[in-house]
Amino acid sequence: MKLTENSVRADVAELLHLLPDEVKDTDNLFEYGLDSIRLLSLLERWRDLGAEVSFVELAEEPTLERWLALLTPARVFPTVPPV
């Protein structure tokens, strides 16, 4: 499985007992009840899928918008083919 915007959103929503569309990109996930134990659980899951991100990076800016930029860099920095 590959990390995508939909999979990251679904993983977060599942842990918070929400529907994926209830988690907005700029909402602070700690305000939804995310805690350090749950964050570590997500981090382990995403590292198993190849993510190279630290706990500190995720905890510093606990929003889907920031996490998606860290976890799915192709979404933010698309590869441009050489001319």
N, C-alpha and C positions, 0 to 999 in steps of 0.2 A: 504494500500500500504506500502511496505517496502522500506527503502533506500538501493539502490544498486549502484554500480559504474555507470551503465547505466542511472539510474534515476537522480543521482546527476549531471552527465555530461549534460543530457538533460535539467534539470532545469537551469543550468548556461547558456547553449547555448541559450535557449529560451529568457532569460532576456537580453542577449547581441546581440540578433538578428543574431545568427550564427547557423550553423549546428553543431551537437554534435561532429563530427569528426574534426571540425576546431579548437576545444579547446584542446590544448595539455596539458599533465599532469604537466609539469614543467613551463608552461607559467604563468607570473604574470597577474592575472585577472584584476587588476586595469589598466594595460596597454591596455586592451581590452575595457575599458570604464566602468567597474564595479565601482560603487561608494557606499557610506555608506548606502544610501536609498535602493538601490537594494540589497545590502548585508543583510540589515535588513529584506527585503522581503523574501529572501532565508532562512534566519535563522528562521523566523516565520513558513514558510512552513515545514521546516525540523523538527522543534520542535513539530509541530502538528502531525508529524509522529513518534515521540518518541525520536528524537535526543537530547542528553544532551551535548550541546556545547555552548560556549559563543561567543559573537560578537568579543571580543578581540582575542580569539583563531583563529578565521577565518581571522580576519584583519591582524594579525601578519605575517601570511604566506599565502598569497592569491594565492595558486596554487591548482589545482585539486588533485595533489599527496598528499599534506598535508591534504586537506579537506577530501579526501577519507579515510585516516588513522584515522581521528577523527570521521567521520560519519559512517564508516563501519568497525569497529575494527576487525571483523571476517576475513576480507580480509588480515589484517596484522598479526593478532595473532589468527590463527585457533585453535579451541578447539581440544585438543588431548584426546581421550577416555582413561580412566584409564586402566592400564594393569592388 
